[in-house]
Amino acid sequence: MEEKILEKEDKLEKKLEEIELKSQDIIKKNESIDKQKEEITLVREELRTKLSDIAKLTKEEAKELIMKQTEEIYEKDVIDIIEKKKKEIKLKEKEVAREILIKAVQQYS
């Protein structure tokens, strides 16, 4: 009889430990959720502020802002394209200069 009581006590202690672990896990998850809610709230507020600022812009100001942001995003790509075109032009210049030189030499020979 005493053995059964001890066995039940052990089972109850194990159950209590499991419940405590689950409780701690739930607390951690709730803390994480609360933190995420705070972050979401901050992002929403930031978006509302930006949207409010954008709504106050005139058509021209909005266009200028978009152009500026686009320029910042694609500046490197544009520079790369310009450099590539410069190289192509220099190559063509050399080819044309060589052709002119060849024709000049042929004319005087």
MITORNU-277784 format. One record per residue: x, y, z of N, C-alpha, C in turn; residue in three letters. Coordinates in steps of 0.05 Angstrom, whole numbers, padded with zeros to 5 digits. Layout:
N
+--------+--------+--------+--------+--------+--------+--------+--------+--------+-----+
!     nu !     nv !     nw !    cau !    cav !    caw !     cu !     cv !     cw ! res !
+--------+--------+--------+--------+--------+--------+--------+--------+--------+-----+
!      X !      Y !      Z !      X !      Y !      Z !      X !      Y !      Z ! ala !
...
+--------+--------+--------+--------+--------+--------+--------+--------+--------+-----+
***
This chain:
109
+--------+--------+--------+--------+--------+--------+--------+--------+--------+-----+
!     nu !     nv !     nw !    cau !    cav !    caw !     cu !     cv !     cw ! res !
+--------+--------+--------+--------+--------+--------+--------+--------+--------+-----+
!  00017 ! -00024 !  00000 !  00000 !  00000 !  00000 !  00018 !  00025 !  00000 ! met !
!  00037 !  00025 !  00017 !  00055 !  00048 !  00018 !  00071 !  00051 ! -00008 ! glu !
!  00077 !  00028 ! -00019 !  00091 !  00028 ! -00045 !  00075 !  00041 ! -00067 ! glu !
!  00049 !  00036 ! -00067 !  00031 !  00048 ! -00086 !  00030 !  00079 ! -00082 ! lys !
!  00029 !  00086 ! -00057 !  00028 !  00115 ! -00051 !  00054 !  00129 ! -00061 ! ile !
!  00076 !  00116 ! -00056 !  00102 !  00127 ! -00065 !  00103 !  00128 ! -00095 ! leu !
!  00093 !  00108 ! -00108 !  00092 !  00107 ! -00137 !  00075 !  00130 ! -00148 ! glu !
!  00052 !  00134 ! -00135 !  00034 !  00155 ! -00144 !  00047 !  00183 ! -00139 ! lys !
!  00061 !  00185 ! -00117 !  00075 !  00210 ! -00111 !  00096 !  00216 ! -00133 ! glu !
!  00110 !  00195 ! -00140 !  00131 !  00198 ! -00161 !  00118 !  00207 ! -00188 ! asp !
!  00096 !  00194 ! -00195 !  00081 !  00201 ! -00219 !  00072 !  00230 ! -00218 ! lys !
!  00061 !  00238 ! -00195 !  00052 !  00265 ! -00191 !  00075 !  00285 ! -00193 ! leu !
!  00097 !  00279 ! -00182 !  00121 !  00296 ! -00183 !  00130 !  00299 ! -00212 ! glu !
!  00130 !  00277 ! -00227 !  00138 !  00278 ! -00255 !  00119 !  00295 ! -00271 ! lys !
!  00093 !  00292 ! -00266 !  00073 !  00307 ! -00279 !  00076 !  00337 ! -00273 ! lys !
!  00082 !  00343 ! -00247 !  00086 !  00370 ! -00239 !  00110 !  00382 ! -00253 ! leu !
!  00131 !  00367 ! -00256 !  00155 !  00376 ! -00270 !  00149 !  00382 ! -00299 ! glu !
!  00133 !  00364 ! -00311 !  00126 !  00368 ! -00339 !  00109 !  00393 ! -00342 ! glu !
!  00091 !  00397 ! -00324 !  00074 !  00421 ! -00324 !  00090 !  00446 ! -00321 ! ile !
!  00110 !  00445 ! -00303 !  00127 !  00468 ! -00299 !  00144 !  00475 ! -00324 ! glu !
!  00154 !  00453 ! -00336 !  00169 !  00457 ! -00361 !  00152 !  00469 ! -00383 ! leu !
!  00128 !  00459 ! -00386 !  00109 !  00469 ! -00406 !  00102 !  00498 ! -00399 ! lys !
!  00098 !  00503 ! -00374 !  00091 !  00530 ! -00365 !  00114 !  00550 ! -00372 ! ser !
!  00139 !  00542 ! -00367 !  00162 !  00559 ! -00374 !  00163 !  00563 ! -00404 ! gln !
!  00158 !  00542 ! -00419 !  00159 !  00544 ! -00448 !  00137 !  00563 ! -00458 ! asp !
!  00114 !  00562 ! -00446 !  00092 !  00580 ! -00454 !  00099 !  00608 ! -00447 ! ile !
!  00112 !  00612 ! -00424 !  00120 !  00639 ! -00415 !  00140 !  00650 ! -00435 ! ile !
!  00159 !  00634 ! -00443 !  00179 !  00643 ! -00463 !  00166 !  00650 ! -00490 ! lys !
!  00148 !  00633 ! -00498 !  00134 !  00638 ! -00523 !  00117 !  00664 ! -00522 ! lys !
!  00104 !  00668 ! -00499 !  00089 !  00693 ! -00495 !  00107 !  00717 ! -00496 ! asn !
!  00130 !  00715 ! -00483 !  00150 !  00737 ! -00484 !  00158 !  00743 ! -00512 ! glu !
!  00164 !  00722 ! -00527 !  00172 !  00725 ! -00555 !  00149 !  00738 ! -00571 ! ser !
!  00125 !  00730 ! -00567 !  00102 !  00741 ! -00581 !  00099 !  00771 ! -00574 ! ile !
!  00102 !  00777 ! -00548 !  00100 !  00805 ! -00540 !  00121 !  00822 ! -00553 ! asp !
!  00146 !  00811 ! -00555 !  00167 !  00826 ! -00568 !  00161 !  00830 ! -00597 ! lys !
!  00151 !  00810 ! -00610 !  00143 !  00812 ! -00639 !  00121 !  00832 ! -00642 ! gln !
!  00102 !  00833 ! -00624 !  00080 !  00852 ! -00625 !  00091 !  00880 ! -00623 ! lys !
!  00110 !  00885 ! -00605 !  00123 !  00911 ! -00602 !  00137 !  00919 ! -00628 ! glu !
!  00152 !  00900 ! -00640 !  00166 !  00906 ! -00665 !  00146 !  00913 ! -00687 ! glu !
!  00124 !  00898 ! -00688 !  00104 !  00903 ! -00709 !  00091 !  00930 ! -00704 ! ile !
!  00086 !  00937 ! -00680 !  00075 !  00963 ! -00673 !  00094 !  00985 ! -00682 ! thr !
!  00120 !  00982 ! -00677 !  00139 !  01002 ! -00685 !  00140 !  01005 ! -00715 ! leu !
!  00140 !  00983 ! -00729 !  00141 !  00983 ! -00758 !  00116 !  00996 ! -00769 ! val !
!  00093 !  00990 ! -00758 !  00068 !  01002 ! -00767 !  00069 !  01032 ! -00763 ! arg !
!  00078 !  01041 ! -00740 !  00080 !  01069 ! -00735 !  00098 !  01083 ! -00754 ! glu !
!  00121 !  01070 ! -00760 !  00140 !  01081 ! -00779 !  00127 !  01083 ! -00807 ! glu !
!  00113 !  01062 ! -00814 !  00099 !  01062 ! -00841 !  00078 !  01084 ! -00842 ! leu !
!  00063 !  01087 ! -00820 !  00042 !  01108 ! -00819 !  00055 !  01136 ! -00822 ! arg !
!  00078 !  01140 ! -00809 !  00091 !  01165 ! -00811 !  00101 !  01170 ! -00839 ! thr !
!  00113 !  01150 ! -00851 !  00122 !  01153 ! -00879 !  00099 !  01158 ! -00898 ! lys !
!  00078 !  01143 ! -00894 !  00054 !  01146 ! -00911 !  00043 !  01174 ! -00908 ! leu !
!  00042 !  01184 ! -00883 !  00032 !  01211 ! -00878 !  00050 !  01231 ! -00892 ! ser !
!  00076 !  01227 ! -00890 !  00095 !  01245 ! -00904 !  00091 !  01245 ! -00934 ! asp !
!  00087 !  01221 ! -00945 !  00084 !  01218 ! -00974 !  00058 !  01231 ! -00983 ! ile !
!  00037 !  01228 ! -00966 !  00011 !  01239 ! -00973 !  00012 !  01269 ! -00975 ! ala !
!  00031 !  01281 ! -00960 !  00033 !  01311 ! -00960 !  00049 !  01321 ! -00985 ! lys !
!  00061 !  01303 ! -00999 !  00078 !  01311 ! -01022 !  00061 !  01320 ! -01046 ! leu !
!  00071 !  01339 ! -01060 !  00058 !  01346 ! -01086 !  00066 !  01325 ! -01106 ! thr !
!  00054 !  01326 ! -01129 !  00060 !  01307 ! -01151 !  00090 !  01309 ! -01158 ! lys !
!  00099 !  01334 ! -01161 !  00127 !  01339 ! -01168 !  00146 !  01329 ! -01147 ! glu !
!  00140 !  01334 ! -01121 !  00157 !  01325 ! -01099 !  00158 !  01295 ! -01098 ! glu !
!  00135 !  01282 ! -01103 !  00135 !  01253 ! -01103 !  00152 !  01242 ! -01126 ! ala !
!  00149 !  01254 ! -01149 !  00165 !  01246 ! -01172 !  00195 !  01249 ! -01166 ! lys !
!  00202 !  01272 ! -01155 !  00230 !  01277 ! -01148 !  00240 !  01257 ! -01128 ! glu !
!  00224 !  01250 ! -01108 !  00232 !  01231 ! -01087 !  00237 !  01203 ! -01100 ! leu !
!  00219 !  01195 ! -01117 !  00221 !  01169 ! -01131 !  00246 !  01169 ! -01148 ! ile !
!  00251 !  01191 ! -01163 !  00274 !  01192 ! -01180 !  00300 !  01190 ! -01163 ! met !
!  00300 !  01204 ! -01141 !  00324 !  01204 ! -01124 !  00329 !  01176 ! -01113 ! lys !
!  00308 !  01163 ! -01103 !  00312 !  01136 ! -01092 !  00320 !  01116 ! -01114 ! gln !
!  00308 !  01119 ! -01138 !  00315 !  01102 ! -01160 !  00345 !  01106 ! -01168 ! thr !
!  00353 !  01131 ! -01168 !  00381 !  01137 ! -01175 !  00399 !  01124 ! -01154 ! glu !
!  00392 !  01126 ! -01129 !  00409 !  01114 ! -01108 !  00411 !  01084 ! -01111 ! glu !
!  00389 !  01072 ! -01118 !  00388 !  01043 ! -01121 !  00404 !  01033 ! -01145 ! ile !
!  00402 !  01048 ! -01168 !  00414 !  01038 ! -01193 !  00439 !  01053 ! -01201 ! tyr !
!  00449 !  01070 ! -01184 !  00473 !  01086 ! -01191 !  00496 !  01069 ! -01200 ! glu !
!  00502 !  01048 ! -01186 !  00525 !  01030 ! -01193 !  00520 !  01017 ! -01220 ! lys !
!  00496 !  01008 ! -01225 !  00490 !  00996 ! -01251 !  00494 !  01016 ! -01274 ! asp !
!  00484 !  01040 ! -01270 !  00487 !  01060 ! -01290 !  00517 !  01066 ! -01295 ! val !
!  00532 !  01069 ! -01274 !  00561 !  01074 ! -01277 !  00574 !  01051 ! -01292 ! ile !
!  00567 !  01027 ! -01285 !  00578 !  01003 ! -01300 !  00572 !  01004 ! -01329 ! asp !
!  00547 !  01012 ! -01336 !  00539 !  01013 ! -01364 !  00554 !  01035 ! -01378 ! ile !
!  00558 !  01058 ! -01365 !  00573 !  01080 ! -01377 !  00602 !  01072 ! -01382 ! ile !
!  00614 !  01059 ! -01363 !  00642 !  01049 ! -01366 !  00644 !  01030 ! -01389 ! glu !
!  00625 !  01012 ! -01391 !  00624 !  00992 ! -01413 !  00623 !  01006 ! -01440 ! lys !
!  00605 !  01026 ! -01442 !  00602 !  01041 ! -01467 !  00627 !  01057 ! -01474 ! lys !
!  00640 !  01068 ! -01453 !  00665 !  01082 ! -01458 !  00686 !  01064 ! -01470 ! lys !
!  00688 !  01040 ! -01459 !  00707 !  01020 ! -01469 !  00701 !  01013 ! -01498 ! lys !
!  00675 !  01009 ! -01504 !  00667 !  01003 ! -01531 !  00675 !  01025 ! -01550 ! glu !
!  00670 !  01050 ! -01542 !  00677 !  01073 ! -01559 !  00707 !  01075 ! -01563 ! ile !
!  00722 !  01071 ! -01542 !  00752 !  01072 ! -01546 !  00761 !  01050 ! -01565 ! lys !
!  00749 !  01027 ! -01563 !  00756 !  01005 ! -01581 !  00750 !  01013 ! -01610 ! leu !
!  00726 !  01025 ! -01614 !  00719 !  01033 ! -01641 !  00737 !  01055 ! -01651 ! lys !
!  00745 !  01073 ! -01633 !  00763 !  01095 ! -01641 !  00789 !  01083 ! -01651 ! glu !
!  00800 !  01063 ! -01637 !  00825 !  01050 ! -01645 !  00822 !  01037 ! -01672 ! lys !
!  00799 !  01023 ! -01676 !  00794 !  01010 ! -01701 !  00793 !  01030 ! -01724 ! glu !
!  00779 !  01052 ! -01720 !  00776 !  01072 ! -01741 !  00803 !  01085 ! -01746 ! val !
!  00818 !  01091 ! -01725 !  00845 !  01103 ! -01728 !  00863 !  01084 ! -01744 ! ala !
!  00861 !  01059 ! -01738 !  00878 !  01039 ! -01752 !  00870 !  01038 ! -01781 ! arg !
!  00844 !  01038 ! -01787 !  00835 !  01038 ! -01815 !  00844 !  01062 ! -01830 ! glu !
!  00843 !  01086 ! -01817 !  00852 !  01111 ! -01829 !  00882 !  01109 ! -01835 ! ile !
!  00896 !  01099 ! -01816 !  00925 !  01096 ! -01819 !  00932 !  01077 ! -01842 ! leu !
!  00918 !  01055 ! -01843 !  00922 !  01035 ! -01865 !  00916 !  01048 ! -01892 ! ile !
!  00894 !  01063 ! -01894 !  00886 !  01076 ! -01920 !  00907 !  01097 ! -01927 ! lys !
!  00916 !  01112 ! -01908 !  00936 !  01132 ! -01913 !  00962 !  01119 ! -01923 ! ala !
!  00970 !  01098 ! -01910 !  00995 !  01084 ! -01919 !  00991 !  01073 ! -01947 ! val !
!  00968 !  01062 ! -01953 !  00963 !  01051 ! -01979 !  00963 !  01073 ! -02001 ! gln !
!  00952 !  01096 ! -01994 !  00951 !  01118 ! -02013 !  00979 !  01128 ! -02020 ! gln !
!  00997 !  01129 ! -02001 !  01023 !  01140 ! -02005 !  01043 !  01118 ! -02014 ! tyr !
!  01034 !  01094 ! -02016 !  01053 !  01074 ! -02025 !  01053 !  01071 ! -02055 ! ser !
+--------+--------+--------+--------+--------+--------+--------+--------+--------+-----+
***
